[in-house]
Structures are given as C-alpha cells and as structure tokens.
Amino acid sequence: MPSFLSHPVLANCRRLFLRNYEVQINIGVHEFEKKGEQRVLINVDLFIPLALSTPTEDHLHEVVDYDFMRDTIAKRMAQGHIHLQETLCDDVARAMLAHPKVKAVRVSTAKPDVYPDCESVGVEVFHVKQA
C-alpha cells in the first residue's frame, strides 16, 4: 500500500505536524462514554506549498503558525459531544483545509484507554484540497 506521502500533489510542499496532542474530550457512542471525558491523542500533518511557506524575513506571519492546529482542534472540541472518531477527524481535517495556504491534510485520532490489550484504537483521514 503506497504512503499518502507519495501523492503527487505533495511534491514541493512543506509538512507541518502536531504529534500526539493529548486532549480530554467527550466522545463515544456508549452511555458510559457520554458521562465524561476520554483521553484522545490527535495527530495532524499539514502540507503547504513551499512557495507559500518559505520565509524570506524569518517572521511568523510568513508561515502557518502551529497555534492554528491547536486552536482549530480546540474550536471543534468546544462544540460539544462527538459520537465518532470519524466525525472528529473529518471535522478537524475540513477546518484545516479551510486555511488558504494548506494544500492537503492528514488527521488521526486515537483512544488509548479503550482496551487493555492494545495501545489504542483510532481513525485516520487524508484529504487534498480540490483546486
């Protein structure tokens, strides 16, 4: 299975990433999950064309700020309970793609505390902005 990194639209892109961003979120379909928050790990890769993300003056305004990723996730979490990780991934990916400099996005979520016999269960999506 080829990696999403081999997608031709990602040529000449810079990849920004947020790794294992740990949040407490109200997520799940079971009644016991609706009564409290769960630990979720969120990973994001943003792909930004080098022409739009190569600083010439070494200033923050020339690039996509990492705070954008965290703030985008926080805004989605503030909307309330989410039943499915798929919904969370899709919503976060869609919001990330709305940034004018972002060409593609990969988002994954993982719930590390669901089963005692595995590291985590999760979902991943990869989207490319349509021209």
VENJO-V532229 format. One record per residue. RES is the residue in one small letter. PHI is phi in whole degrees, 0 to 359 (* if undefined). NEAR is the number of other C-alpha atoms within 10 Angstrom. D_FIRST is the distance of its C-alpha to the first C-alpha in whole Angstrom. Layout:
res=RES phi=PHI near=NEAR d_first=D_FIRST
res=RES phi=PHI near=NEAR d_first=D_FIRST
//
This chain:
res=m phi=* near=3 d_first=0
res=p phi=289 near=6 d_first=4
res=s phi=284 near=6 d_first=7
res=f phi=299 near=11 d_first=9
res=l phi=294 near=12 d_first=12
res=s phi=273 near=9 d_first=11
res=h phi=300 near=10 d_first=12
res=p phi=299 near=8 d_first=15
res=v phi=291 near=14 d_first=18
res=l phi=273 near=17 d_first=17
res=a phi=299 near=13 d_first=19
res=n phi=63 near=12 d_first=22
res=c phi=244 near=19 d_first=22
res=r phi=264 near=19 d_first=23
res=r phi=252 near=18 d_first=21
res=l phi=261 near=17 d_first=23
res=f phi=218 near=16 d_first=22
res=l phi=234 near=15 d_first=24
res=r phi=249 near=11 d_first=23
res=n phi=47 near=14 d_first=24
res=y phi=291 near=13 d_first=27
res=e phi=270 near=14 d_first=29
res=v phi=232 near=15 d_first=30
res=q phi=255 near=12 d_first=33
res=i phi=220 near=18 d_first=32
res=n phi=275 near=19 d_first=33
res=i phi=217 near=23 d_first=30
res=g phi=137 near=18 d_first=30
res=v phi=259 near=11 d_first=31
res=h phi=279 near=9 d_first=33
res=e phi=304 near=8 d_first=37
res=f phi=294 near=9 d_first=37
res=e phi=284 near=15 d_first=34
res=k phi=280 near=15 d_first=36
res=k phi=265 near=12 d_first=39
res=g phi=193 near=13 d_first=38
res=e phi=267 near=15 d_first=35
res=q phi=237 near=18 d_first=32
res=r phi=281 near=16 d_first=30
res=v phi=229 near=23 d_first=27
res=l phi=256 near=18 d_first=24
res=i phi=242 near=24 d_first=23
res=n phi=237 near=19 d_first=21
res=v phi=225 near=27 d_first=21
res=d phi=238 near=20 d_first=19
res=l phi=250 near=24 d_first=21
res=f phi=247 near=25 d_first=21
res=i phi=234 near=25 d_first=24
res=p phi=307 near=19 d_first=25
res=l phi=304 near=15 d_first=27
res=a phi=297 near=11 d_first=30
res=l phi=255 near=15 d_first=30
res=s phi=223 near=18 d_first=29
res=t phi=259 near=14 d_first=31
res=p phi=290 near=13 d_first=34
res=t phi=252 near=7 d_first=38
res=e phi=241 near=8 d_first=40
res=d phi=62 near=9 d_first=38
res=h phi=243 near=8 d_first=39
res=l phi=300 near=9 d_first=37
res=h phi=295 near=10 d_first=37
res=e phi=276 near=13 d_first=35
res=v phi=231 near=16 d_first=32
res=v phi=275 near=18 d_first=30
res=d phi=284 near=11 d_first=32
res=y phi=301 near=12 d_first=30
res=d phi=301 near=10 d_first=32
res=f phi=303 near=12 d_first=31
res=m phi=295 near=20 d_first=28
res=r phi=295 near=14 d_first=30
res=d phi=295 near=11 d_first=33
res=t phi=296 near=15 d_first=30
res=i phi=295 near=22 d_first=29
res=a phi=299 near=14 d_first=33
res=k phi=297 near=12 d_first=34
res=r phi=292 near=15 d_first=31
res=m phi=297 near=18 d_first=32
res=a phi=291 near=10 d_first=36
res=q phi=284 near=8 d_first=35
res=g phi=108 near=11 d_first=36
res=h phi=305 near=18 d_first=34
res=i phi=238 near=17 d_first=30
res=h phi=284 near=15 d_first=29
res=l phi=240 near=12 d_first=26
res=q phi=297 near=20 d_first=23
res=e phi=301 near=16 d_first=21
res=t phi=296 near=12 d_first=24
res=l phi=300 near=21 d_first=25
res=c phi=300 near=23 d_first=21
res=d phi=296 near=19 d_first=22
res=d phi=296 near=15 d_first=26
res=v phi=294 near=25 d_first=25
res=a phi=299 near=26 d_first=22
res=r phi=299 near=16 d_first=24
res=a phi=293 near=15 d_first=27
res=m phi=294 near=25 d_first=25
res=l phi=293 near=20 d_first=25
res=a phi=291 near=11 d_first=28
res=h phi=294 near=12 d_first=29
res=p phi=297 near=11 d_first=30
res=k phi=270 near=18 d_first=28
res=v phi=280 near=22 d_first=25
res=k phi=265 near=22 d_first=22
res=a phi=206 near=23 d_first=19
res=v phi=214 near=24 d_first=19
res=r phi=235 near=23 d_first=16
res=v phi=229 near=24 d_first=18
res=s phi=226 near=23 d_first=18
res=t phi=233 near=23 d_first=21
res=a phi=218 near=20 d_first=21
res=k phi=255 near=19 d_first=24
res=p phi=279 near=16 d_first=25
res=d phi=248 near=14 d_first=28
res=v phi=283 near=13 d_first=27
res=y phi=239 near=10 d_first=27
res=p phi=285 near=8 d_first=29
res=d phi=255 near=7 d_first=26
res=c phi=212 near=9 d_first=23
res=e phi=294 near=11 d_first=23
res=s phi=187 near=15 d_first=22
res=v phi=235 near=14 d_first=20
res=g phi=195 near=15 d_first=19
res=v phi=220 near=17 d_first=17
res=e phi=220 near=17 d_first=15
res=v phi=228 near=15 d_first=15
res=f phi=225 near=15 d_first=14
res=h phi=229 near=16 d_first=17
res=v phi=247 near=16 d_first=18
res=k phi=294 near=13 d_first=22
res=q phi=281 near=7 d_first=23
res=a phi=289 near=4 d_first=26
//
